[in-house]
Amino acid sequence: MLEIKRENVFNTKVDAGHTYHMDSYELTLLETTIDTTVQHSFKEPILYNLLRGKKTLRLQNDYLYDYLPGTTMIVPPNLEMEVSFPGSSAEQPTQCLSLTIDRVKVIDSLNLLNERYPRKDGLLWQLNLNDCSFIENLEISQIIEKLFRLSVQSSHETQIIAELTLTELIILLSQKQLLLGMEQPQERNSVLFDIIHYIKQHITENISVDHLAEQAAMSSASLFRSFKKEFNISPVEYITKERIRAAKQILLTQPTATIAEIGYQLGFSTPNYFARVFKQHERITPSTFREQNLIYK
């Protein structure tokens, strides 16, 4: 659990925390210690990264979302949210990092990406901060936590590292948004959409890169390069990510299913291998993930 610097603490009716101001971003560590519901809205787009506990979000379209650690949320300006903190207490607080990035920094980072590493389809790399989205990616969560650790320090060297780390974050967010877009029907102009759709439809089966390449009418090497360049993730890594996402859904919706049954259902060779891969992605075991979720229900 990250510690709030008590000498620089601020308090509202719900949150206690501290805000750190850097050259190109502002980052706040928020801690909630009461089980309550509040209304939230922000003038600028922010990134939320939940560290501990659980939030239940009700958005403008009345969509209810259980927000758990390991997911980064892009909150657009003026989005009305009803936020609940089920199970929050002094012993089990809800902790969240709130990150606001300077718009000039975003533009400069995307210009660098478009100039040096243009997309193969001729389109521009972009980062949309005006639509609400949820990105499940451990690497992105870890980078935001790294920015927090850098923010606590105040040396010239850490400022430089923070700027480079922020650029890395912007690039990763752009790549993940592109991948999320590929998962939507309107992106059917790319052959990679068909590959992503196939993986999702056959996630419980044994999927090889050679078979995916055959589906795409290209060589395995070409598929690997195209997938990796577009999304910064290999086809095998994407398959694993989708299996872990499916496992989390089953863990939360089928409480009587055993860990072994879930692992075998999703194509893992042994329960131990399933647990090991799950922990690599989520930083906790499947059993702990299920237990923590039950605590906050």
C-alpha positions as CSV (number, residue, x, y, z in Angstrom):
1,M,0.0,0.0,0.0
2,L,1.4,3.4,-0.9
3,E,1.8,5.9,1.9
4,I,0.4,9.4,1.9
5,K,2.8,12.0,3.1
6,R,0.8,13.2,6.2
7,E,2.6,16.5,6.5
8,N,1.3,17.5,3.1
9,V,-2.1,15.9,3.3
10,F,-5.4,17.4,2.0
11,N,-8.8,16.2,3.0
12,T,-12.3,16.3,1.6
13,K,-15.4,14.6,2.9
14,V,-14.4,11.5,1.1
15,D,-10.7,11.6,0.1
16,A,-7.4,12.3,1.8
17,G,-4.3,12.6,-0.4
18,H,-1.4,14.6,-1.7
19,T,-0.9,16.2,-5.2
20,Y,2.6,16.3,-6.8
21,H,3.3,18.8,-9.6
22,M,5.9,17.9,-12.3
23,D,6.9,19.7,-15.5
24,S,4.4,17.9,-17.7
25,Y,1.9,16.3,-15.4
26,E,0.1,16.5,-12.1
27,L,-0.4,13.3,-10.0
28,T,-2.6,12.8,-6.9
29,L,-2.7,9.9,-4.5
30,L,-6.2,9.5,-3.2
31,E,-7.2,7.4,-0.2
32,T,-10.8,6.7,0.9
33,T,-11.5,5.2,4.3
34,I,-15.3,5.2,4.4
35,D,-18.0,3.2,2.6
36,T,-19.8,5.9,0.7
37,T,-21.1,7.2,-2.6
38,V,-20.2,10.5,-4.2
39,Q,-20.7,12.4,-7.5
40,H,-17.5,13.1,-9.6
41,S,-16.8,15.3,-12.6
42,F,-13.5,16.8,-13.9
43,K,-12.8,19.8,-16.1
44,E,-9.7,18.2,-17.6
45,P,-9.2,14.6,-18.8
46,I,-7.5,12.4,-16.2
47,L,-6.2,8.9,-15.9
48,Y,-7.4,6.9,-12.9
49,N,-5.3,3.9,-11.8
50,L,-6.8,2.0,-8.9
51,L,-4.2,0.5,-6.6
52,R,-6.3,-1.1,-3.8
53,G,-9.9,-1.8,-3.0
54,K,-12.8,-1.5,-5.4
55,K,-14.9,1.3,-6.9
56,T,-18.4,0.9,-8.4
57,L,-19.0,3.5,-11.1
58,R,-22.3,4.5,-12.6
59,L,-21.8,6.5,-15.7
60,Q,-24.0,8.9,-17.7
61,N,-25.6,6.1,-19.7
62,D,-26.5,4.4,-16.4
63,Y,-23.9,1.7,-17.1
64,L,-22.6,0.1,-13.9
65,Y,-18.9,-0.9,-13.8
66,D,-17.0,-2.7,-11.1
67,Y,-13.6,-1.0,-11.2
68,L,-10.8,-3.2,-9.8
69,P,-7.0,-2.8,-9.5
70,G,-5.0,-3.4,-12.6
71,T,-7.3,-1.3,-14.8
72,T,-6.5,2.2,-16.0
73,M,-9.5,4.4,-16.7
74,I,-9.5,7.4,-19.1
75,V,-12.0,9.9,-17.6
76,P,-13.0,12.6,-20.2
77,P,-13.8,16.2,-19.3
78,N,-17.3,16.8,-17.7
79,L,-18.2,13.1,-17.4
80,E,-20.7,12.8,-14.7
81,M,-20.0,9.7,-12.5
82,E,-21.6,8.3,-9.4
83,V,-18.7,6.6,-7.5
84,S,-19.2,4.1,-4.7
85,F,-16.5,2.8,-2.4
86,P,-17.9,-0.6,-1.2
87,G,-16.1,-2.0,1.8
88,S,-13.7,0.9,2.3
89,S,-12.5,1.4,5.8
90,A,-9.5,2.6,7.8
91,E,-8.2,-1.0,7.8
92,Q,-9.0,-1.6,4.1
93,P,-8.8,1.8,2.4
94,T,-9.4,2.3,-1.3
95,Q,-6.4,3.9,-3.0
96,C,-6.2,5.5,-6.4
97,L,-3.7,7.5,-8.5
98,S,-5.2,10.4,-10.5
99,L,-2.9,11.6,-13.4
100,T,-3.4,14.8,-15.5
101,I,-1.0,15.1,-18.4
102,D,-0.2,18.4,-20.1
103,R,-1.8,18.5,-23.6
104,V,1.4,19.9,-25.2
105,K,3.3,16.9,-23.9
106,V,0.7,14.6,-25.5
107,I,1.0,16.3,-28.8
108,D,4.8,16.3,-28.8
109,S,5.0,12.6,-27.9
110,L,2.5,11.7,-30.7
111,N,4.4,13.8,-33.2
112,L,7.6,12.0,-32.3
113,L,5.8,8.6,-32.8
114,N,4.3,9.6,-36.2
115,E,7.6,11.0,-37.5
116,R,9.9,8.2,-36.5
117,Y,7.6,5.2,-36.3
118,P,4.7,5.7,-38.8
119,R,1.9,3.2,-38.9
120,K,1.9,0.7,-41.7
121,D,-1.7,1.6,-42.7
122,G,-0.7,5.2,-43.3
123,L,-3.0,6.5,-40.4
124,L,-1.7,8.7,-37.6
125,W,-1.0,7.6,-34.1
126,Q,-3.5,9.3,-31.8
127,L,-4.5,9.4,-28.2
128,N,-8.2,10.0,-27.5
129,L,-8.7,11.5,-24.0
130,N,-12.3,12.7,-24.8
131,D,-14.0,9.3,-24.5
132,C,-14.4,7.1,-21.4
133,S,-12.4,3.9,-21.7
134,F,-11.0,1.1,-19.5
135,I,-7.6,-0.4,-20.3
136,E,-6.5,-3.6,-18.6
137,N,-2.7,-3.6,-18.8
138,L,-0.3,-4.3,-16.1
139,E,2.6,-2.4,-17.8
140,I,0.5,0.8,-18.0
141,S,-0.4,0.5,-14.3
142,Q,3.2,0.0,-13.3
143,I,4.3,3.0,-15.3
144,I,1.8,5.2,-13.5
145,E,3.0,3.9,-10.2
146,K,6.6,4.6,-11.3
147,L,5.6,8.2,-12.1
148,F,4.2,8.4,-8.5
149,R,7.5,7.2,-7.1
150,L,9.4,9.7,-9.2
151,S,7.1,12.5,-8.2
152,V,7.9,12.0,-4.6
153,Q,11.5,12.9,-5.3
154,S,12.5,16.4,-6.4
155,S,15.9,16.1,-8.1
156,H,16.8,17.3,-11.6
157,E,17.6,13.8,-12.6
158,T,14.2,12.4,-11.6
159,Q,12.5,15.2,-13.5
160,I,14.3,13.9,-16.7
161,I,13.4,10.3,-16.0
162,A,9.8,11.3,-15.3
163,E,9.6,13.1,-18.7
164,L,10.9,10.0,-20.5
165,T,8.6,7.7,-18.5
166,L,5.6,9.9,-19.4
167,T,6.4,9.7,-23.1
168,E,6.5,5.9,-22.8
169,L,3.1,6.0,-21.1
170,I,1.6,8.1,-23.8
171,I,2.9,5.8,-26.5
172,L,1.6,2.7,-24.7
173,L,-1.8,4.3,-24.3
174,S,-1.9,5.1,-28.0
175,Q,-1.1,1.5,-28.9
176,K,-3.6,0.0,-26.5
177,Q,-6.3,2.3,-27.7
178,L,-5.6,1.2,-31.3
179,L,-5.8,-2.4,-30.1
180,L,-9.2,-1.7,-28.4
181,G,-10.3,0.0,-31.6
182,M,-9.4,-3.1,-33.6
183,E,-11.7,-5.1,-31.3
184,Q,-14.7,-3.0,-32.5
185,P,-16.6,-3.9,-35.8
186,Q,-15.9,-0.5,-37.4
187,E,-12.2,-1.3,-37.8
188,R,-12.8,-4.2,-40.3
189,N,-10.5,-2.5,-42.8
190,S,-7.5,-4.2,-41.2
191,V,-6.6,-7.9,-41.5
192,L,-5.6,-7.7,-37.9
193,F,-9.2,-7.2,-36.9
194,D,-10.0,-10.7,-38.2
195,I,-7.2,-12.2,-36.2
196,I,-8.3,-10.5,-33.0
197,H,-11.9,-11.6,-33.6
198,Y,-10.8,-15.1,-34.3
199,I,-8.7,-15.2,-31.0
200,K,-11.7,-14.0,-29.0
201,Q,-14.1,-16.5,-30.6
202,H,-11.7,-19.5,-30.0
203,I,-10.1,-18.4,-26.7
204,T,-10.8,-21.8,-25.1
205,E,-9.0,-23.7,-27.9
206,N,-5.4,-24.4,-28.7
207,I,-4.4,-21.4,-30.9
208,S,-1.0,-21.4,-32.6
209,V,0.7,-18.5,-34.4
210,D,1.0,-20.7,-37.5
211,H,-2.8,-21.2,-37.6
212,L,-3.4,-17.5,-37.1
213,A,-1.0,-16.8,-40.0
214,E,-2.9,-19.2,-42.2
215,Q,-6.2,-17.4,-41.3
216,A,-4.6,-14.1,-42.3
217,A,-3.0,-15.5,-45.5
218,M,0.5,-14.4,-44.4
219,S,3.6,-15.9,-43.0
220,S,4.0,-16.5,-39.3
221,A,7.0,-14.0,-39.3
222,S,5.0,-11.3,-41.1
223,L,2.0,-11.7,-38.7
224,F,4.3,-11.5,-35.7
225,R,6.0,-8.3,-37.0
226,S,2.7,-6.6,-38.0
227,F,1.0,-7.5,-34.7
228,K,4.0,-6.4,-32.6
229,K,4.5,-3.1,-34.5
230,E,0.9,-2.1,-34.3
231,F,0.1,-3.1,-30.7
232,N,3.5,-3.5,-28.9
233,I,2.4,-7.1,-28.1
234,S,3.0,-10.4,-29.8
235,P,0.1,-12.7,-30.9
236,V,1.0,-15.2,-28.2
237,E,1.0,-12.4,-25.5
238,Y,-2.4,-11.2,-26.7
239,I,-3.8,-14.7,-26.5
240,T,-2.6,-15.0,-23.0
241,K,-4.0,-11.6,-22.1
242,E,-7.4,-12.6,-23.4
243,R,-7.3,-15.9,-21.5
244,I,-6.5,-14.0,-18.3
245,R,-9.3,-11.6,-18.9
246,A,-11.7,-14.5,-19.5
247,A,-10.4,-16.1,-16.3
248,K,-11.1,-13.0,-14.3
249,Q,-14.7,-12.9,-15.6
250,I,-15.2,-16.6,-14.7
251,L,-13.7,-16.1,-11.2
252,L,-16.2,-13.3,-10.5
253,T,-19.3,-14.8,-12.1
254,Q,-18.9,-18.5,-11.3
255,P,-17.9,-18.8,-7.6
256,T,-18.3,-22.5,-7.5
257,A,-15.9,-23.2,-10.4
258,T,-12.5,-24.4,-9.1
259,I,-9.2,-22.8,-10.1
260,A,-8.2,-26.0,-11.8
261,E,-11.5,-26.2,-13.8
262,I,-11.1,-22.6,-15.0
263,G,-7.5,-23.2,-16.0
264,Y,-8.3,-26.3,-18.0
265,Q,-11.3,-24.6,-19.6
266,L,-9.1,-21.8,-20.9
267,G,-6.4,-24.0,-22.3
268,F,-3.7,-24.0,-19.6
269,S,-1.9,-27.3,-19.3
270,T,-1.9,-27.5,-15.5
271,P,-3.5,-25.6,-12.6
272,N,0.0,-24.5,-11.4
273,Y,0.8,-23.1,-14.8
274,F,-2.5,-21.2,-14.8
275,A,-1.8,-19.8,-11.4
276,R,1.7,-18.7,-12.3
277,V,0.7,-17.0,-15.5
278,F,-2.3,-15.3,-13.7
279,K,0.1,-13.9,-11.0
280,Q,2.5,-12.6,-13.7
281,H,-0.3,-10.6,-15.2
282,E,-2.3,-9.6,-12.1
283,R,0.3,-9.7,-9.4
284,I,-1.9,-11.9,-7.3
285,T,-3.1,-15.5,-7.6
286,P,-6.5,-16.5,-9.0
287,S,-7.6,-17.5,-5.5
288,T,-6.6,-14.2,-4.0
289,F,-8.2,-12.3,-6.8
290,R,-11.5,-14.1,-6.1
291,E,-11.2,-13.6,-2.3
292,Q,-10.5,-9.9,-2.6
293,N,-13.4,-9.3,-4.9
294,L,-15.8,-11.1,-2.5
295,I,-14.5,-8.8,0.3
296,Y,-15.7,-5.7,-1.6
297,K,-19.0,-7.1,-2.8
